[in-house]
Amino acid sequence: MKNIILIIAVIAISLSVSAQNKTVKTSFKVYGNCGMCKERIEVALDTKGIKEVEWDVDTKMLQIVYDSSKISMQQIHQKITAVGHDTESDKAPDSIYVNLPKCCLFRDNKNTHHD
């Protein structure tokens, strides 16, 4: 009888742990121009809860895998805008954006620099 109770307890704990670990895979647009932008965006997302991240310079699409129990989509967007890059739903503060290197100023349509 004790073994059955122990087995039930182990199963319940396992289910609880897996319910808390909510891995989400998604993609969204992040604006930038070059390899320096790519590095800045990806480094900004090198944080607890984010498992994989890849930003494509040409498509401007960010592919991300994260644990939603550790970080929210809102926090992810905030981390990106905090380093000067706009996302499809949030805009970086102008005070940060204007301090990006000239080739990274993606709001200026004249900048087409790619590494």
HELIX and SHEET records of a PDB file:
HELIX    1   1 LYS A    2  GLN A   20  1                                  19    
HELIX    2   2 GLY A   35  ALA A   44  1                                  10    
HELIX    3   3 MET A   73  THR A   81  1                                   9    
HELIX    4   4 ASP A   94  TYR A   97  1                                   4    
HELIX    5   5 LYS A  102  CYS A  104  5                                   3    
SHEET    1   A 3 THR A  23  LYS A  29  0                                        
SHEET    2   A 3 MET A  61  ASP A  67 -1                                        
SHEET    3   A 3 ILE A  50  TRP A  55 -1                                        
END                                                                             
